[in-house]
Amino acid sequence: MENNVVSIESIDQEGRGIAHHEGKVIFIEGALPGERVTYASYRRKPSFEMAQATSIANHSFMRVQPKCIHFGVCGGCAMQHLDSGAQVAVKQRILEENLARIGKVKPETILSPIHGSYWGYRQRARIGVRHVLKKGRTLVGFHEKRSSFVADLSRCEILSPKISALIPLLSEMIHGLSIRDHLPQIEIACGDDVDVLVLRIMQPLTADDEATLRAFADAHDIQFWLQTKGPETVVPFHPLVAPPLSYSLPEFAVEMPFAPTEFTQVNHQLNRVMVHRALRLLDAQSHENIADFFCGLGNFTLPIARSGAQVLGVEGSAALVKRAMQGAEHNGLTGNTKFMDMNLFEMDEEKLKKLGSFDKWLVDPPRDGAFELLKSITPETAPQRIVYVSCNPATLARDAEVLVRDKGYVLKAAGVMNMFPQTAHVESIALFVREEGAAA
């Protein structure tokens, strides 16, 4: 098909330029608003096309030279061609547009964006490993764009500098293992005092393999763990004596131990700022009962407990609930914290009522949002204040409509948190306050 020239009107949630041509919406990777681009489509549907920019006639003032030499091939980033400050503005606009279009709501206050380091911030990642016979090498890195192939990386600008520098060394080391064709993945988990690499292995290591891994770990000050099947099979390999994997929230005198495959925020620096903002919006008081829904390992629960409030953390994963309880004990907060595992996607009014009455909620759901939970609110169970932390502006907007239209809440404030710079991920936070005399 002949390439076409279009003007880019805006940018979408995935960092693609949006244009219109012959009645279709064209989503164009690598294009920015205000630019005229030539594009080549790689997916065509009756009402839209997905495309890649092949040439740009006039560069946007927001365009910058990508820092990473692998940008455009590696699928780990989508926005390195967009000025970092403009990325935050784009994400704020995406949040506001979703709230208006899907939720039909508008926050009374737009919170100033939260952002931190734009590079070298990523403390967690899952990267692929593939032995490529034709290249005579074993590749280690993120997958290529729109592909299951592993990108041929020499470094990664968003991973922590230490882990980034290990990529070519890991490639060379794994290439020498007997199981290089049976080691498909490495999970990275960096803590305050130790960096863990979990090797997913499909066959047992030989004695020579074990010696190679031990020497690598010692030389580069990391700890290897092994995973043979599901997450429950993850065990430390070498060194067996190492600092525990944990991250800290110094403002609240909280240290969070975690296992390398357990969910934690990828950006520890921004997580500290996010928790600070969430607790400031929540305004927990020592006499209050507070619920933390989708609490995970207690990232918000334990800082809330530092206020002296009674806190119930509810999470769908029994393993994470167990970890949260261990965290509460580790931090001396068992006296005013309780945890329970419960499927919050199957919540109803009766189940919510059995949990008791709470003054305030903190809600931090996965991408699917918290629709069933919020739909279950009644006048008897309605908290006065809800702080909602979101990783998907579309489901936040949908849930905001339920709270504002049906449950008597006002959207007091909302804003973005740039947890994943250089990517299209939009993290946000919103404050809902219940109107006096509202009927849910």
Helices and strands as residue ranges (DSSP letters): E 4-7, E 10-11, E 17-21, E 24-29, E 36-44, E 48-56, H 84-98, I 99-103, E 109-110, E 124-132, E 137-141, H 161-175, G 180-182, E 185-190, E 195-200, H 207-220, E 223-227, G 231-233, E 235-238, E 246-249, G 250-252, E 254-257, H 268-282, E 289-293, H 301-305, E 310-315, H 318-330, G 334-336, E 337-341, G 344-346, H 349-355, E 360-363, H 371-375, E 385-390, H 393-401, I 402-406, E 409-417, E 427-434
